[in-house]
């Protein structure tokens, strides 16, 4: 289960970096408001939220496993759901940026039809 | 006069002239309209007409 968790986290991070690189490439090529970028930013935001959720689940499962292992000892493992607020906030910021870029793509498209 | 010559005289790209010609343009600058009228020897009314059936709702 630990390997599955690590593999999933790694996969999400690789996916995140792949799409971030694609966004930067389009921006470098002079098309920051390309419709693809809006979709990618939305995906990046969702990936961050998914990473935050995965970390929370991983932390809960780890606590439960430790609690189970330390059942007969006098040590207690803190339980409770912990969320990485930074990831959540950045995820929401990216989702907001995605909406802004989507509108930017629309405006750019409209502007290209002004002669 | 060819389209290429006209686009050069007006100062817009051939692609934009094509956009104008095929009714895909969303808006036209007054400077472009003025240049078109100057090169074609016509009035704006000769180039533009209002068609009620093409209007978006609320216009």
Backbone of each chain as nested JSON, in Angstrom:
{
  "chains": [
    {"id": "A", "residues": [
      {"number": 1, "name": "UNK", "atoms": {"N": [0.839, -1.198, 0.0], "CA": [0.0, 0.0, 0.0], "C": [0.881, 1.257, 0.0]}},
      {"number": 2, "name": "UNK", "atoms": {"N": [2.002, 1.179, 0.729], "CA": [2.919, 2.331, 0.78], "C": [3.459, 2.631, -0.6]}},
      {"number": 3, "name": "UNK", "atoms": {"N": [3.83, 1.579, -1.34], "CA": [4.374, 1.78, -2.681], "C": [3.322, 2.366, -3.613]}},
      {"number": 4, "name": "UNK", "atoms": {"N": [2.093, 1.926, -3.461], "CA": [1.015, 2.46, -4.297], "C": [0.83, 3.946, -4.022]}},
      {"number": 5, "name": "UNK", "atoms": {"N": [0.862, 4.307, -2.737], "CA": [0.723, 5.719, -2.351], "C": [1.865, 6.542, -2.927]}},
      {"number": 6, "name": "UNK", "atoms": {"N": [3.082, 6.033, -2.809], "CA": [4.241, 6.769, -3.323], "C": [4.181, 6.876, -4.84]}},
      {"number": 7, "name": "UNK", "atoms": {"N": [3.791, 5.777, -5.486], "CA": [3.723, 5.778, -6.952], "C": [2.674, 6.783, -7.432]}},
      {"number": 8, "name": "UNK", "atoms": {"N": [1.535, 6.812, -6.745], "CA": [0.462, 7.738, -7.137], "C": [0.89, 9.183, -6.932]}},
      {"number": 9, "name": "UNK", "atoms": {"N": [1.54, 9.447, -5.817], "CA": [2.027, 10.805, -5.55], "C": [3.049, 11.212, -6.603]}},
      {"number": 10, "name": "UNK", "atoms": {"N": [3.971, 10.3, -6.921], "CA": [4.994, 10.581, -7.928], "C": [4.353, 10.842, -9.285]}},
      {"number": 11, "name": "UNK", "atoms": {"N": [3.359, 10.009, -9.635], "CA": [2.685, 10.165, -10.927], "C": [1.996, 11.526, -11.026]}},
      {"number": 12, "name": "UNK", "atoms": {"N": [1.334, 11.941, -9.951], "CA": [0.658, 13.242, -9.942], "C": [1.671, 14.376, -10.118]}},
      {"number": 13, "name": "UNK", "atoms": {"N": [2.813, 14.233, -9.465], "CA": [3.836, 15.29, -9.564], "C": [4.428, 15.349, -10.964]}},
      {"number": 14, "name": "UNK", "atoms": {"N": [4.658, 14.179, -11.573], "CA": [5.196, 14.147, -12.937], "C": [4.192, 14.78, -13.902]}},
      {"number": 15, "name": "UNK", "atoms": {"N": [2.926, 14.438, -13.724], "CA": [1.862, 15.001, -14.562], "C": [1.81, 16.511, -14.389]}},
      {"number": 16, "name": "UNK", "atoms": {"N": [1.943, 16.962, -13.156], "CA": [1.917, 18.391, -12.856], "C": [3.059, 19.098, -13.589]}},
      {"number": 17, "name": "UNK", "atoms": {"N": [4.27, 18.567, -13.486], "CA": [5.436, 19.202, -14.114], "C": [5.328, 19.169, -15.637]}},
      {"number": 18, "name": "UNK", "atoms": {"N": [4.768, 18.072, -16.187], "CA": [4.609, 17.95, -17.638], "C": [3.703, 19.067, -18.17]}},
      {"number": 19, "name": "UNK", "atoms": {"N": [2.566, 19.25, -17.513], "CA": [1.623, 20.264, -17.985], "C": [2.126, 21.683, -17.694]}},
      {"number": 20, "name": "UNK", "atoms": {"N": [2.828, 21.858, -16.594], "CA": [3.398, 23.179, -16.292], "C": [4.409, 23.556, -17.371]}},
      {"number": 21, "name": "UNK", "atoms": {"N": [5.223, 22.572, -17.777], "CA": [6.208, 22.808, -18.836], "C": [5.518, 23.19, -20.146]}},
      {"number": 22, "name": "UNK", "atoms": {"N": [4.393, 22.529, -20.445], "CA": [3.645, 22.84, -21.673], "C": [3.099, 24.263, -21.623]}},
      {"number": 23, "name": "UNK", "atoms": {"N": [2.623, 24.686, -20.462], "CA": [2.102, 26.058, -20.306], "C": [3.235, 27.057, -20.544]}},
      {"number": 24, "name": "UNK", "atoms": {"N": [4.387, 26.778, -19.944], "CA": [5.53, 27.701, -20.092], "C": [6.019, 27.747, -21.532]}},
      {"number": 25, "name": "UNK", "atoms": {"N": [5.953, 26.593, -22.225], "CA": [6.406, 26.546, -23.62], "C": [5.508, 27.417, -24.499]}},
      {"number": 26, "name": "UNK", "atoms": {"N": [4.182, 27.295, -24.312], "CA": [3.231, 28.108, -25.089], "C": [3.451, 29.593, -24.797]}},
      {"number": 27, "name": "UNK", "atoms": {"N": [3.679, 29.898, -23.529], "CA": [3.882, 31.3, -23.14], "C": [5.166, 31.827, -23.774]}},
      {"number": 28, "name": "UNK", "atoms": {"N": [6.218, 31.016, -23.74], "CA": [7.488, 31.421, -24.344], "C": [7.337, 31.618, -25.857]}},
      {"number": 29, "name": "UNK", "atoms": {"N": [6.478, 30.802, -26.481], "CA": [6.256, 30.909, -27.921], "C": [5.345, 32.081, -28.299]}},
      {"number": 30, "name": "UNK", "atoms": {"N": [4.936, 32.856, -27.311], "CA": [4.175, 34.071, -27.599], "C": [2.673, 33.891, -27.609]}},
      {"number": 31, "name": "UNK", "atoms": {"N": [2.179, 32.775, -27.076], "CA": [0.728, 32.548, -27.058], "C": [0.272, 32.168, -25.651]}},
      {"number": 32, "name": "UNK", "atoms": {"N": [0.427, 33.084, -24.685], "CA": [0.056, 32.726, -23.308], "C": [-1.435, 32.463, -23.138]}},
      {"number": 33, "name": "UNK", "atoms": {"N": [-2.237, 33.141, -23.967], "CA": [-3.681, 32.986, -23.832], "C": [-4.241, 31.977, -24.822]}},
      {"number": 34, "name": "UNK", "atoms": {"N": [-3.424, 31.015, -25.205], "CA": [-3.91, 29.916, -26.042], "C": [-4.929, 29.129, -25.223]}},
      {"number": 35, "name": "UNK", "atoms": {"N": [-6.033, 28.696, -25.861], "CA": [-7.07, 27.948, -25.108], "C": [-6.514, 26.728, -24.374]}},
      {"number": 36, "name": "UNK", "atoms": {"N": [-5.462, 26.104, -24.923], "CA": [-4.871, 24.938, -24.244], "C": [-4.369, 25.31, -22.859]}},
      {"number": 37, "name": "UNK", "atoms": {"N": [-3.809, 26.528, -22.739], "CA": [-3.236, 26.943, -21.451], "C": [-4.294, 27.046, -20.372]}},
      {"number": 38, "name": "UNK", "atoms": {"N": [-5.489, 27.518, -20.751], "CA": [-6.557, 27.616, -19.764], "C": [-6.911, 26.228, -19.236]}},
      {"number": 39, "name": "UNK", "atoms": {"N": [-7.034, 25.274, -20.151], "CA": [-7.353, 23.895, -19.759], "C": [-6.261, 23.293, -18.903]}},
      {"number": 40, "name": "UNK", "atoms": {"N": [-5.007, 23.586, -19.267], "CA": [-3.884, 23.033, -18.506], "C": [-3.813, 23.633, -17.104]}},
      {"number": 41, "name": "UNK", "atoms": {"N": [-4.059, 24.927, -16.999], "CA": [-4.028, 25.557, -15.67], "C": [-5.119, 24.977, -14.782]}},
      {"number": 42, "name": "UNK", "atoms": {"N": [-6.288, 24.691, -15.39], "CA": [-7.368, 24.078, -14.608], "C": [-6.915, 22.701, -14.124]}},
      {"number": 43, "name": "UNK", "atoms": {"N": [-6.276, 21.949, -15.026], "CA": [-5.79, 20.626, -14.647], "C": [-4.728, 20.724, -13.557]}},
      {"number": 44, "name": "UNK", "atoms": {"N": [-3.836, 21.713, -13.665], "CA": [-2.802, 21.899, -12.639], "C": [-3.436, 22.189, -11.286]}},
      {"number": 45, "name": "UNK", "atoms": {"N": [-4.477, 23.024, -11.282], "CA": [-5.173, 23.324, -10.037], "C": [-5.802, 22.075, -9.436]}},
      {"number": 46, "name": "UNK", "atoms": {"N": [-6.437, 21.285, -10.298], "CA": [-7.077, 20.057, -9.821], "C": [-6.038, 19.06, -9.324]}},
      {"number": 47, "name": "UNK", "atoms": {"N": [-4.868, 19.019, -9.979], "CA": [-3.804, 18.115, -9.539], "C": [-3.305, 18.495, -8.145]}},
      {"number": 48, "name": "UNK", "atoms": {"N": [-3.177, 19.804, -7.9], "CA": [-2.733, 20.236, -6.562], "C": [-3.768, 19.849, -5.502]}},
      {"number": 49, "name": "UNK", "atoms": {"N": [-5.049, 20.031, -5.838], "CA": [-6.099, 19.651, -4.885], "C": [-6.086, 18.136, -4.665]}},
      {"number": 50, "name": "UNK", "atoms": {"N": [-5.828, 17.389, -5.741], "CA": [-5.758, 15.924, -5.616], "C": [-4.556, 15.52, -4.759]}},
      {"number": 51, "name": "UNK", "atoms": {"N": [-3.423, 16.23, -4.934], "CA": [-2.233, 15.939, -4.115], "C": [-2.528, 16.212, -2.643]}},
      {"number": 52, "name": "UNK", "atoms": {"N": [-3.225, 17.322, -2.379], "CA": [-3.575, 17.658, -0.994], "C": [-4.458, 16.565, -0.399]}},
      {"number": 53, "name": "UNK", "atoms": {"N": [-5.428, 16.104, -1.192], "CA": [-6.333, 15.045, -0.71], "C": [-5.552, 13.757, -0.484]}},
      {"number": 54, "name": "UNK", "atoms": {"N": [-4.639, 13.45, -1.399], "CA": [-3.839, 12.228, -1.276], "C": [-2.954, 12.28, -0.033]}},
      {"number": 55, "name": "UNK", "atoms": {"N": [-2.374, 13.436, 0.224], "CA": [-1.533, 13.592, 1.425], "C": [-2.349, 13.399, 2.688]}},
      {"number": 56, "name": "UNK", "atoms": {"N": [-3.563, 13.94, 2.692], "CA": [-4.441, 13.8, 3.854], "C": [-4.78, 12.335, 4.086]}},
      {"number": 57, "name": "UNK", "atoms": {"N": [-5.156, 11.67, 3.003], "CA": [-5.494, 10.237, 3.112], "C": [-4.275, 9.455, 3.593]}},
      {"number": 58, "name": "UNK", "atoms": {"N": [-3.104, 9.773, 3.022], "CA": [-1.87, 9.089, 3.43], "C": [-1.565, 9.294, 4.901]}},
      {"number": 59, "name": "UNK", "atoms": {"N": [-1.768, 10.518, 5.374], "CA": [-1.502, 10.817, 6.789], "C": [-2.466, 10.05, 7.695]}},
      {"number": 60, "name": "UNK", "atoms": {"N": [-3.734, 10.004, 7.305], "CA": [-4.74, 9.284, 8.116], "C": [-4.406, 7.791, 8.156]}},
      {"number": 61, "name": "UNK", "atoms": {"N": [-4.07, 7.232, 6.992], "CA": [-3.75, 5.794, 6.947], "C": [-2.499, 5.488, 7.767]}},
      {"number": 62, "name": "UNK", "atoms": {"N": [-1.514, 6.384, 7.697], "CA": [-0.278, 6.196, 8.465], "C": [-0.594, 6.235, 9.963]}},
      {"number": 63, "name": "UNK", "atoms": {"N": [-1.42, 7.201, 10.391], "CA": [-1.782, 7.293, 11.816], "C": [-2.499, 6.032, 12.269]}},
      {"number": 64, "name": "UNK", "atoms": {"N": [-3.418, 5.578, 11.429], "CA": [-4.174, 4.379, 11.794], "C": [-3.245, 3.17, 11.902]}},
      {"number": 65, "name": "UNK", "atoms": {"N": [-2.316, 3.05, 10.98], "CA": [-1.375, 1.919, 10.998], "C": [-0.482, 1.99, 12.235]}},
      {"number": 66, "name": "UNK", "atoms": {"N": [-0.013, 3.196, 12.548], "CA": [0.837, 3.365, 13.735], "C": [0.039, 3.084, 15.003]}},
      {"number": 67, "name": "UNK", "atoms": {"N": [-1.179, 3.576, 15.02], "CA": [-2.046, 3.361, 16.181], "C": [-2.267, 1.875, 16.408]}},
      {"number": 68, "name": "UNK", "atoms": {"N": [-2.477, 1.167, 15.324], "CA": [-2.679, -0.27, 15.39], "C": [-1.423, -0.964, 15.917]}},
      {"number": 69, "name": "UNK", "atoms": {"N": [-0.274, -0.502, 15.441], "CA": [0.99, -1.107, 15.87], "C": [1.32, -0.795, 17.316]}},
      {"number": 70, "name": "UNK", "atoms": {"N": [0.895, 0.351, 17.786], "CA": [1.219, 0.774, 19.157], "C": [0.055, 0.544, 20.112]}},
      {"number": 71, "name": "UNK", "atoms": {"N": [-0.857, -0.324, 19.704], "CA": [-2.074, -0.542, 20.482], "C": [-1.785, -0.979, 21.909]}},
      {"number": 72, "name": "UNK", "atoms": {"N": [-0.811, -1.846, 22.061], "CA": [-0.527, -2.399, 23.389], "C": [0.548, -1.622, 24.125]}},
      {"number": 73, "name": "UNK", "atoms": {"N": [0.931, -0.483, 23.598], "CA": [1.959, 0.302, 24.281], "C": [1.301, 1.524, 24.916]}},
      {"number": 74, "name": "UNK", "atoms": {"N": [2.115, 2.26, 25.667], "CA": [1.541, 3.441, 26.321], "C": [1.616, 4.677, 25.425]}},
      {"number": 75, "name": "UNK", "atoms": {"N": [2.166, 4.501, 24.222], "CA": [2.278, 5.639, 23.308], "C": [0.978, 5.807, 22.519]}},
      {"number": 76, "name": "UNK", "atoms": {"N": [0.653, 7.013, 22.267], "CA": [-0.552, 7.325, 21.494], "C": [-0.152, 8.147, 20.265]}},
      {"number": 77, "name": "UNK", "atoms": {"N": [-0.779, 7.817, 19.162], "CA": [-0.5, 8.552, 17.923], "C": [-1.595, 9.589, 17.712]}},
      {"number": 78, "name": "UNK", "atoms": {"N": [-1.206, 10.826, 17.47], "CA": [-2.259, 11.825, 17.238], "C": [-3.075, 11.461, 15.998]}},
      {"number": 79, "name": "UNK", "atoms": {"N": [-4.369, 11.507, 16.162], "CA": [-5.241, 11.244, 15.02], "C": [-5.926, 12.546, 14.627]}},
      {"number": 80, "name": "UNK", "atoms": {"N": [-6.669, 12.495, 13.597], "CA": [-7.347, 13.705, 13.134], "C": [-6.923, 13.974, 11.701]}},
      {"number": 81, "name": "UNK", "atoms": {"N": [-7.785, 14.668, 11.042], "CA": [-7.539, 14.924, 9.623], "C": [-6.731, 16.21, 9.473]}},
      {"number": 82, "name": "UNK", "atoms": {"N": [-5.595, 16.099, 8.818], "CA": [-4.762, 17.278, 8.563], "C": [-4.737, 17.538, 7.067]}},
      {"number": 83, "name": "UNK", "atoms": {"N": [-4.93, 18.791, 6.724], "CA": [-4.928, 19.184, 5.317], "C": [-3.814, 20.191, 5.088]}},
      {"number": 84, "name": "UNK", "atoms": {"N": [-3.074, 19.997, 3.998], "CA": [-2.034, 20.955, 3.633], "C": [-2.713, 22.166, 2.997]}},
      {"number": 85, "name": "UNK", "atoms": {"N": [-2.899, 23.213, 3.808], "CA": [-3.642, 24.377, 3.32], "C": [-2.931, 25.058, 2.159]}},
      {"number": 86, "name": "UNK", "atoms": {"N": [-1.598, 24.999, 2.166], "CA": [-0.835, 25.664, 1.091], "C": [-1.186, 25.07, -0.262]}},
      {"number": 87, "name": "UNK", "atoms": {"N": [-1.226, 23.738, -0.313], "CA": [-1.577, 23.081, -1.578], "C": [-2.994, 23.448, -2.001]}},
      {"number": 88, "name": "UNK", "atoms": {"N": [-3.9, 23.471, -1.035], "CA": [-5.295, 23.78, -1.355], "C": [-5.405, 25.21, -1.881]}},
      {"number": 89, "name": "UNK", "atoms": {"N": [-4.766, 26.147, -1.192], "CA": [-4.831, 27.548, -1.629], "C": [-4.221, 27.712, -3.015]}},
      {"number": 90, "name": "UNK", "atoms": {"N": [-3.055, 27.11, -3.247], "CA": [-2.424, 27.223, -4.573], "C": [-3.269, 26.555, -5.645]}},
      {"number": 91, "name": "UNK", "atoms": {"N": [-3.916, 25.438, -5.277], "CA": [-4.815, 24.778, -6.224], "C": [-5.956, 25.692, -6.619]}},
      {"number": 92, "name": "UNK", "atoms": {"N": [-6.546, 26.362, -5.62], "CA": [-7.656, 27.264, -5.904], "C": [-7.184, 28.483, -6.703]}},
      {"number": 93, "name": "UNK", "atoms": {"N": [-5.977, 28.959, -6.402], "CA": [-5.424, 30.09, -7.169], "C": [-5.256, 29.692, -8.633]}},
      {"number": 94, "name": "UNK", "atoms": {"N": [-4.761, 28.488, -8.869], "CA": [-4.585, 28.029, -10.26], "C": [-5.92, 27.885, -10.966]}},
      {"number": 95, "name": "UNK", "atoms": {"N": [-6.941, 27.412, -10.257], "CA": [-8.267, 27.3, -10.869], "C": [-8.794, 28.686, -11.245]}},
      {"number": 96, "name": "UNK", "atoms": {"N": [-8.545, 29.658, -10.385], "CA": [-8.967, 31.033, -10.685], "C": [-8.203, 31.566, -11.891]}},
      {"number": 97, "name": "UNK", "atoms": {"N": [-6.892, 31.306, -11.912], "CA": [-6.077, 31.749, -13.058], "C": [-6.555, 31.107, -14.352]}},
      {"number": 98, "name": "UNK", "atoms": {"N": [-6.964, 29.847, -14.259], "CA": [-7.459, 29.145, -15.442], "C": [-8.672, 29.858, -16.016]}},
      {"number": 99, "name": "UNK", "atoms": {"N": [-9.551, 30.308, -15.147], "CA": [-10.745, 31.023, -15.599], "C": [-10.354, 32.356, -16.236]}},
      {"number": 100, "name": "UNK", "atoms": {"N": [-9.374, 33.03, -15.63], "CA": [-8.893, 34.298, -16.189], "C": [-8.267, 34.064, -17.567]}},
      {"number": 101, "name": "UNK", "atoms": {"N": [-7.478, 33.008, -17.702], "CA": [-6.841, 32.702, -18.98], "C": [-7.876, 32.288, -20.017]}},
      {"number": 102, "name": "UNK", "atoms": {"N": [-8.948, 31.634, -19.589], "CA": [-10.001, 31.242, -20.528], "C": [-10.646, 32.498, -21.107]}},
      {"number": 103, "name": "UNK", "atoms": {"N": [-10.903, 33.48, -20.245], "CA": [-11.486, 34.74, -20.697], "C": [-10.49, 35.501, -21.573]}},
      {"number": 104, "name": "UNK", "atoms": {"N": [-9.214, 35.411, -21.194], "CA": [-8.168, 36.043, -21.996], "C": [-8.103, 35.451, -23.392]}},
      {"number": 105, "name": "UNK", "atoms": {"N": [-8.251, 34.144, -23.496], "CA": [-8.251, 33.476, -24.805], "C": [-9.435, 33.951, -25.639]}},
      {"number": 106, "name": "UNK", "atoms": {"N": [-10.586, 34.125, -24.992], "CA": [-11.77, 34.607, -25.717], "C": [-11.529, 36.017, -26.237]}},
      {"number": 107, "name": "UNK", "atoms": {"N": [-10.97, 36.878, -25.376], "CA": [-10.718, 38.269, -25.777], "C": [-9.693, 38.326, -26.904]}},
      {"number": 108, "name": "UNK", "atoms": {"N": [-8.68, 37.461, -26.827], "CA": [-7.653, 37.448, -27.867], "C": [-8.246, 36.997, -29.195]}},
      {"number": 109, "name": "UNK", "atoms": {"N": [-9.122, 36.009, -29.12], "CA": [-9.78, 35.513, -30.329], "C": [-10.628, 36.618, -30.95]}},
      {"number": 110, "name": "UNK", "atoms": {"N": [-11.353, 37.342, -30.089], "CA": [-12.206, 38.428, -30.572], "C": [-11.351, 39.538, -31.178]}},
      {"number": 111, "name": "UNK", "atoms": {"N": [-10.242, 39.85, -30.516], "CA": [-9.339, 40.902, -30.983], "C": [-8.723, 40.541, -32.325]}},
      {"number": 112, "name": "UNK", "atoms": {"N": [-8.475, 39.246, -32.546], "CA": [-7.856, 38.827, -33.808], "C": [-8.829, 39.034, -34.973]}},
      {"number": 113, "name": "UNK", "atoms": {"N": [-10.13, 39.174, -34.646], "CA": [-11.123, 39.39, -35.701], "C": [-11.478, 40.87, -35.853]}},
      {"number": 114, "name": "UNK", "atoms": {"N": [-10.674, 41.741, -35.267], "CA": [-10.838, 43.178, -35.488], "C": [-9.792, 43.58, -36.519]}},
      {"number": 115, "name": "UNK", "atoms": {"N": [-10.269, 44.089, -37.654], "CA": [-9.332, 44.42, -38.73], "C": [-9.216, 45.927, -38.886]}}
    ]},
    {"id": "B", "residues": [
      {"number": 1, "name": "UNK", "atoms": {"N": [-6.568, 45.603, -59.461], "CA": [-5.758, 45.507, -58.228], "C": [-6.004, 44.141, -57.574]}},
      {"number": 2, "name": "UNK", "atoms": {"N": [-4.952, 43.498, -57.17], "CA": [-5.111, 42.193, -56.503], "C": [-5.374, 42.409, -55.012]}},
      {"number": 3, "name": "UNK", "atoms": {"N": [-5.805, 41.363, -54.337], "CA": [-6.04, 41.443, -52.887], "C": [-4.746, 41.753, -52.144]}},
      {"number": 4, "name": "UNK", "atoms": {"N": [-3.655, 41.179, -52.638], "CA": [-2.36, 41.415, -51.985], "C": [-1.99, 42.892, -52.081]}},
      {"number": 5, "name": "UNK", "atoms": {"N": [-2.175, 43.466, -53.272], "CA": [-1.868, 44.9, -53.44], "C": [-2.774, 45.739, -52.555]}},
      {"number": 6, "name": "UNK", "atoms": {"N": [-4.05, 45.404, -52.537], "CA": [-5.002, 46.16, -51.724], "C": [-4.616, 46.093, -50.254]}},
      {"number": 7, "name": "UNK", "atoms": {"N": [-4.271, 44.908, -49.783], "CA": [-3.906, 44.765, -48.362], "C": [-2.663, 45.596, -48.051]}},
      {"number": 8, "name": "UNK", "atoms": {"N": [-1.715, 45.649, -48.986], "CA": [-0.491, 46.442, -48.755], "C": [-0.817, 47.927, -48.722]}},
      {"number": 9, "name": "UNK", "atoms": {"N": [-1.704, 48.36, -49.605], "CA": [-2.051, 49.783, -49.644], "C": [-2.841, 50.195, -48.403]}},
      {"number": 10, "name": "UNK", "atoms": {"N": [-3.691, 49.283, -47.931], "CA": [-4.507, 49.603, -46.749], "C": [-3.677, 49.525, -45.476]}},
      {"number": 11, "name": "UNK", "atoms": {"N": [-2.715, 48.605, -45.458], "CA": [-1.883, 48.453, -44.261], "C": [-2.377, 47.366, -43.322]}},
      {"number": 12, "name": "UNK", "atoms": {"N": [-3.077, 46.389, -43.88], "CA": [-3.451, 45.233, -43.07], "C": [-2.929, 43.989, -43.779]}},
      {"number": 13, "name": "UNK", "atoms": {"N": [-2.9, 42.903, -43.049], "CA": [-2.374, 41.675, -43.651], "C": [-3.395, 41.085, -44.626]}},
      {"number": 14, "name": "UNK", "atoms": {"N": [-2.907, 40.245, -45.489], "CA": [-3.794, 39.578, -46.452], "C": [-4.807, 38.702, -45.704]}},
      {"number": 15, "name": "UNK", "atoms": {"N": [-4.339, 38.11, -44.615], "CA": [-5.232, 37.263, -43.804], "C": [-6.392, 38.087, -43.249]}},
      {"number": 16, "name": "UNK", "atoms": {"N": [-6.079, 39.301, -42.744], "CA": [-7.139, 40.16, -42.202], "C": [-8.076, 40.644, -43.296]}},
      {"number": 17, "name": "UNK", "atoms": {"N": [-7.52, 40.905, -44.477], "CA": [-8.372, 41.321, -45.59], "C": [-9.327, 40.181, -45.962]}},
      {"number": 18, "name": "UNK", "atoms": {"N": [-8.809, 38.976, -45.888], "CA": [-9.633, 37.805, -46.179], "C": [-10.738, 37.65, -45.131]}},
      {"number": 19, "name": "UNK", "atoms": {"N": [-10.379, 37.931, -43.876], "CA": [-11.369, 37.884, -42.778], "C": [-12.493, 38.878, -43.065]}},
      {"number": 20, "name": "UNK", "atoms": {"N": [-12.102, 40.046, -43.545], "CA": [-13.079, 41.095, -43.862], "C": [-13.95, 40.672, -45.042]}},
      {"number": 21, "name": "UNK", "atoms": {"N": [-13.309, 40.127, -46.023], "CA": [-13.994, 39.757, -47.268], "C": [-15.0, 38.624, -47.049]}},
      {"number": 22, "name": "UNK", "atoms": {"N": [-14.678, 37.731, -46.114], "CA": [-15.554, 36.568, -45.896], "C": [-16.526, 36.8, -44.743]}},
      {"number": 23, "name": "UNK", "atoms": {"N": [-16.701, 38.064, -44.339], "CA": [-17.69, 38.411, -43.306], "C": [-17.401, 37.799, -41.941]}},
      {"number": 24, "name": "UNK", "atoms": {"N": [-16.15, 37.477, -41.67], "CA": [-15.815, 36.884, -40.376], "C": [-15.337, 37.934, -39.373]}},
      {"number": 25, "name": "UNK", "atoms": {"N": [-15.142, 39.154, -39.829], "CA": [-14.622, 40.196, -38.942], "C": [-15.651, 40.538, -37.868]}},
      {"number": 26, "name": "UNK", "atoms": {"N": [-15.158, 40.761, -36.64], "CA": [-16.047, 41.162, -35.549], "C": [-16.187, 42.682, -35.492]}},
      {"number": 27, "name": "UNK", "atoms": {"N": [-15.133, 43.383, -35.902], "CA": [-15.148, 44.841, -35.861], "C": [-14.117, 45.356, -36.861]}},
      {"number": 28, "name": "UNK", "atoms": {"N": [-14.315, 46.603, -37.27], "CA": [-13.363, 47.212, -38.201], "C": [-12.953, 48.565, -37.635]}},
      {"number": 29, "name": "UNK", "atoms": {"N": [-11.67, 48.852, -37.693], "CA": [-11.178, 50.145, -37.226], "C": [-11.552, 51.223, -38.242]}},
      {"number": 30, "name": "UNK", "atoms": {"N": [-11.773, 52.413, -37.728], "CA": [-12.074, 53.522, -38.636], "C": [-10.928, 53.774, -39.607]}},
      {"number": 31, "name": "UNK", "atoms": {"N": [-9.711, 53.587, -39.144], "CA": [-8.547, 53.803, -40.007], "C": [-8.55, 52.804, -41.167]}},
      {"number": 32, "name": "UNK", "atoms": {"N": [-8.95, 51.576, -40.899], "CA": [-9.034, 50.566, -41.965], "C": [-10.157, 50.917, -42.931]}},
      {"number": 33, "name": "UNK", "atoms": {"N": [-11.307, 51.317, -42.393], "CA": [-12.443, 51.691, -43.231], "C": [-12.097, 52.885, -44.117]}},
      {"number": 34, "name": "UNK", "atoms": {"N": [-11.41, 53.85, -43.504], "CA": [-10.99, 55.045, -44.269], "C": [-10.046, 54.647, -45.406]}},
      {"number": 35, "name": "UNK", "atoms": {"N": [-9.092, 53.765, -45.101], "CA": [-8.121, 53.336, -46.114], "C": [-8.814, 52.557, -47.23]}},
      {"number": 36, "name": "UNK", "atoms": {"N": [-9.782, 51.734, -46.864], "CA": [-10.53, 50.962, -47.871], "C": [-11.28, 51.906, -48.81]}},
      {"number": 37, "name": "UNK", "atoms": {"N": [-11.962, 52.882, -48.222], "CA": [-12.723, 53.828, -49.037], "C": [-11.795, 54.629, -49.946]}},
      {"number": 38, "name": "UNK", "atoms": {"N": [-10.645, 54.972, -49.42], "CA": [-9.673, 55.752, -50.217], "C": [-9.164, 54.933, -51.394]}},
      {"number": 39, "name": "UNK", "atoms": {"N": [-8.812, 53.688, -51.154], "CA": [-8.224, 52.85, -52.213], "C": [-9.268, 52.364, -53.214]}},
      {"number": 40, "name": "UNK", "atoms": {"N": [-10.489, 52.147, -52.728], "CA": [-11.528, 51.645, -53.629], "C": [-12.386, 52.763, -54.216]}},
      {"number": 41, "name": "UNK", "atoms": {"N": [-12.148, 54.006, -53.724], "CA": [-12.887, 55.146, -54.25], "C": [-14.375, 55.022, -53.994]}},
      {"number": 42, "name": "UNK", "atoms": {"N": [-14.724, 54.695, -52.753], "CA": [-16.146, 54.533, -52.452], "C": [-16.461, 55.118, -51.086]}},
      {"number": 43, "name": "UNK", "atoms": {"N": [-17.702, 55.001, -50.67], "CA": [-18.152, 55.487, -49.375], "C": [-18.372, 54.288, -48.441]}},
      {"number": 44, "name": "UNK", "atoms": {"N": [-18.337, 54.538, -47.106], "CA": [-18.569, 53.428, -46.164], "C": [-19.877, 52.702, -46.426]}},
      {"number": 45, "name": "UNK", "atoms": {"N": [-20.885, 53.455, -46.842], "CA": [-22.174, 52.831, -47.115], "C": [-22.125, 51.853, -48.277]}},
      {"number": 46, "name": "UNK", "atoms": {"N": [-21.134, 52.02, -49.13], "CA": [-20.991, 51.071, -50.249], "C": [-20.408, 49.745, -49.777]}},
      {"number": 47, "name": "UNK", "atoms": {"N": [-19.757, 49.798, -48.622], "CA": [-19.093, 48.589, -48.114], "C": [-19.868, 47.925, -46.987]}},
      {"number": 48, "name": "UNK", "atoms": {"N": [-20.642, 48.74, -46.246], "CA": [-21.346, 48.212, -45.066], "C": [-22.849, 48.354, -45.251]}},
      {"number": 49, "name": "UNK", "atoms": {"N": [-23.558, 47.355, -44.777], "CA": [-25.017, 47.421, -44.806], "C": [-25.535, 46.717, -43.569]}},
      {"number": 50, "name": "UNK", "atoms": {"N": [-26.638, 47.193, -43.043], "CA": [-27.233, 46.592, -41.851], "C": [-28.269, 45.559, -42.28]}},
      {"number": 51, "name": "UNK", "atoms": {"N": [-28.104, 44.357, -41.74], "CA": [-29.045, 43.286, -42.047], "C": [-29.67, 42.85, -40.732]}},
      {"number": 52, "name": "UNK", "atoms": {"N": [-30.942, 43.13, -40.526], "CA": [-31.613, 42.839, -39.256], "C": [-31.574, 41.354, -38.919]}},
      {"number": 53, "name": "UNK", "atoms": {"N": [-31.558, 40.517, -39.908], "CA": [-31.607, 39.071, -39.629], "C": [-30.299, 38.561, -39.065]}},
      {"number": 54, "name": "UNK", "atoms": {"N": [-29.199, 39.336, -39.23], "CA": [-27.894, 38.911, -38.733], "C": [-27.599, 39.439, -37.352]}},
      {"number": 55, "name": "UNK", "atoms": {"N": [-28.479, 40.313, -36.818], "CA": [-28.181, 40.962, -35.539], "C": [-28.248, 39.965, -34.412]}},
      {"number": 56, "name": "UNK", "atoms": {"N": [-27.317, 40.159, -33.409], "CA": [-27.356, 39.353, -32.179], "C": [-28.488, 39.89, -31.324]}},
      {"number": 57, "name": "UNK", "atoms": {"N": [-29.085, 39.094, -30.441], "CA": [-30.179, 39.567, -29.575], "C": [-29.71, 40.72, -28.707]}},
      {"number": 58, "name": "UNK", "atoms": {"N": [-30.532, 41.716, -28.575], "CA": [-30.196, 42.855, -27.724], "C": [-29.5, 43.966, -28.462]}},
      {"number": 59, "name": "UNK", "atoms": {"N": [-29.093, 43.751, -29.719], "CA": [-28.423, 44.812, -30.477], "C": [-29.451, 45.78, -31.071]}}
    ]}
  ]
}
